Amino acid sequence: MRERGLLVGAAFLLAVLATAAVFLYVNNVRKEAKTGGELVGVIVSQQGIPAGTDLDPLIDAGAFREIQVPSDAVVSGAVTSLSQLQGGITREAILANEQIASARLVGSEQLPGGALGIPKGMQAITLALELAPAVGDEVQQGDHVTVFASGSFTSIKRGQELSETGSDTVVPSALVLKVVDPDPSESDAGKTLLVTLALTPRDAESVLGSQVSNEVWLGLLPPGEAAVSPAATPTPTTSPTT
């Protein structure tokens, strides 16, 4: 009888120890699952955001929130504060609830080409254009445009200097880096847009030179069409220079 009591007591003790071990194990698993070692706060969007979207209105509308993720799951350059999004524009589409890498935003220091994302070997040139030469308000960041010069051109034909009035292609294709409306409240009749283009040094000189004596116009290219062939010759009306 005594031996039976000892066996029961030993079994009870083992059961208590096993229960305690299971309790400690479950507690540790829960703690690891909760913390993942170390949690980091990152900013995510609560909705899908297309490329070329100004983020300030979305910030004002409360479209972003902070979530906690394990430190080893944080993407490179993850946005951790709303201040990093202010003034930003998406360079690529962002999915809802995904971590936002700062390199995917125009204006990021990590973005090749600096804040504007200027392609290698190019220069950023900003043109102040009235609404009509700027294709109304249809030109957006990421578009490609043809740059035209319209006005008077001087040429020599048969030893005589002629003044030609017409237009010519200055740059067949240029990438639009940024479009700014300095005064959104201004009426369309007097509105001026600031359009920043990525140009080679030679093209930049040609465009700036064209502005001196001619009017610069932009031609918006279809989506996905990065270049067009320049016109072989302008179609001017000529008159001898007096």
C-alpha positions in Angstrom: 0.0 0.0 0.0 2.9 2.3 0.9 4.6 1.6 -2.4 1.4 2.3 -4.3 1.2 5.7 -2.5 4.8 6.5 -3.4 4.0 5.7 -7.1 1.0 7.9 -7.0 2.9 10.7 -5.4 5.7 10.4 -7.9 3.3 10.4 -10.8 1.6 13.5 -9.4 4.9 15.3 -9.1 5.9 14.4 -12.6 2.6 15.7 -13.9 3.1 19.0 -12.0 6.6 19.3 -13.5 5.4 18.5 -17.0 2.6 21.1 -16.7 5.0 23.7 -15.5 7.4 22.9 -18.4 4.5 23.2 -20.9 3.4 26.5 -19.4 6.9 28.0 -19.6 7.3 26.8 -23.2 3.9 28.2 -24.3 4.8 31.5 -22.6 8.1 31.7 -24.4 6.5 30.9 -27.8 3.9 33.6 -27.3 6.5 36.1 -26.3 8.6 35.3 -29.3 5.6 35.4 -31.6 4.6 38.8 -30.2 8.0 40.5 -30.3 9.9 38.6 -33.0 13.0 39.6 -31.0 12.5 43.4 -31.6 9.7 45.3 -33.2 10.1 48.3 -35.5 7.4 50.8 -36.5 7.0 51.3 -40.2 4.5 53.3 -42.2 2.1 51.6 -44.6 -0.8 52.8 -46.8 -4.3 51.7 -46.2 -5.0 51.8 -49.9 -3.3 51.2 -53.2 -1.5 54.2 -54.6 -0.7 54.6 -58.3 2.7 55.9 -59.6 3.0 59.6 -59.9 0.7 60.4 -56.9 1.2 63.4 -54.7 1.3 62.0 -51.2 0.4 65.2 -49.2 -3.4 65.0 -49.8 -3.3 61.3 -48.7 -1.4 62.2 -45.6 -4.0 64.9 -44.8 -6.8 62.3 -45.4 -5.2 59.8 -43.0 -4.5 57.2 -45.6 -1.3 56.0 -43.8 -0.8 54.2 -40.5 2.0 52.7 -38.5 2.4 49.0 -37.9 4.9 47.0 -35.9 7.0 44.4 -37.7 10.0 42.3 -36.6 13.3 44.0 -37.2 14.6 41.3 -39.5 11.5 41.8 -41.7 12.0 45.5 -42.3 12.7 46.3 -46.0 15.7 48.4 -46.9 15.0 52.1 -46.6 11.5 51.5 -45.1 9.6 54.7 -44.2 9.2 54.9 -40.5 7.7 58.4 -40.1 5.0 60.4 -42.0 7.5 63.3 -42.2 9.4 61.2 -44.7 6.4 61.2 -47.0 5.6 64.9 -46.9 6.2 66.6 -50.3 6.8 63.2 -51.8 5.5 61.7 -55.1 5.3 58.0 -55.8 7.8 56.8 -58.4 6.2 53.4 -58.5 2.8 52.0 -57.5 2.4 51.1 -53.8 0.1 48.3 -52.6 -2.1 48.6 -49.6 -0.5 47.5 -46.3 3.0 46.9 -47.8 6.1 48.5 -46.4 7.0 51.6 -48.3 10.7 51.8 -49.4 11.9 55.4 -49.6 13.7 54.6 -52.9 10.3 54.2 -54.5 9.5 57.9 -53.9 10.6 60.8 -56.0 12.3 63.1 -53.6 14.2 60.3 -51.7 17.8 60.8 -51.0 18.3 57.2 -51.9 16.8 57.6 -55.3 19.5 57.7 -58.0 19.7 61.2 -59.5 18.7 62.9 -56.3 15.4 64.4 -55.4 14.2 64.6 -59.1 15.5 61.2 -60.2 17.6 62.8 -62.9 18.9 60.0 -65.3 22.7 59.6 -65.5 24.3 62.0 -68.0 21.3 64.3 -68.0 20.6 67.7 -66.6 17.3 69.1 -65.1 16.1 72.3 -66.8 12.9 74.1 -65.7 10.8 76.0 -68.3 8.1 78.5 -67.3 5.4 77.9 -69.9 1.9 79.3 -70.4 -0.9 76.8 -70.5 -1.2 76.3 -74.3 2.6 75.7 -74.9 2.5 73.3 -72.0 -0.3 71.1 -73.5 -2.8 72.6 -71.2 -2.5 71.0 -67.8 -2.2 67.5 -69.2 1.6 67.1 -68.9 2.5 65.0 -65.8 5.6 63.7 -64.2 6.9 60.7 -66.0 5.5 61.7 -69.4 7.7 62.2 -72.5 7.4 65.3 -74.6 8.8 66.7 -77.8 10.3 70.3 -77.5 9.5 72.6 -80.4 10.7 76.2 -81.1 8.2 78.5 -82.9 9.2 81.9 -84.3 11.6 83.4 -86.8 14.6 81.6 -88.1 17.4 83.1 -90.2 19.0 81.1 -93.0 21.2 81.8 -96.1 19.9 80.7 -99.5 21.7 81.5 -102.7 23.8 84.0 -100.9 20.7 85.9 -99.6 19.8 86.1 -95.9 16.2 85.0 -95.4 13.9 85.3 -92.3 11.8 82.2 -92.0 8.7 82.1 -89.8 7.8 78.6 -88.6 8.6 75.9 -86.1 11.3 73.4 -85.7 12.0 70.3 -83.4 14.6 71.1 -80.8 14.4 67.9 -78.8 12.5 64.8 -80.2 11.9 63.3 -76.8 12.5 64.6 -73.2 11.5 63.0 -69.9 9.3 65.2 -67.6 10.7 65.1 -64.1 8.3 67.5 -62.4 5.3 69.8 -63.1 4.4 72.6 -60.7 1.5 75.0 -60.7 2.9 78.0 -58.7 -0.6 79.5 -58.3 -3.5 77.0 -58.5 -5.9 79.9 -57.8 -4.9 81.8 -61.0 -7.3 81.6 -63.9 -6.4 79.5 -66.9 -6.0 82.6 -69.1 -2.9 83.8 -67.2 -1.7 80.5 -65.8 2.0 79.6 -66.0 3.3 76.1 -65.3 6.9 75.2 -64.3 7.9 72.1 -66.3 11.2 70.4 -65.4 12.8 68.2 -68.1 15.7 65.8 -68.2 17.9 66.9 -71.0 21.4 66.1 -72.3 23.8 69.1 -71.9 23.7 69.7 -75.6 19.9 69.6 -75.7 19.7 71.8 -72.7 21.7 74.5 -74.5 19.5 74.2 -77.6 16.3 74.6 -75.5 17.6 77.6 -73.6 18.9 79.1 -76.8 15.6 78.7 -78.4 13.9 80.6 -75.6 15.9 83.7 -76.4 14.3 84.6 -79.8 11.5 82.0 -80.1 8.6 80.5 -78.2 9.1 77.0 -76.8 6.2 74.6 -77.1 5.8 71.0 -75.8 4.2 68.1 -77.7 2.9 65.3 -75.4 3.9 61.8 -76.6 1.6 58.8 -76.2 2.2 56.6 -73.1 5.1 54.2 -73.6 6.4 56.2 -76.6 9.7 57.7 -75.6 10.9 59.1 -78.9 9.7 60.4 -82.2 11.7 61.2 -85.3 12.2 65.0 -85.7 10.7 66.6 -88.7 13.1 66.7 -91.7 12.5 70.4 -92.3 10.2 73.1 -90.9 7.4 74.4 -93.1 8.1 78.1 -93.0 6.8 81.0 -95.0 9.8 83.0 -96.2 10.4 86.6 -96.8 13.6 88.4 -97.7 15.2 90.2 -94.8 15.3 93.9 -95.4 
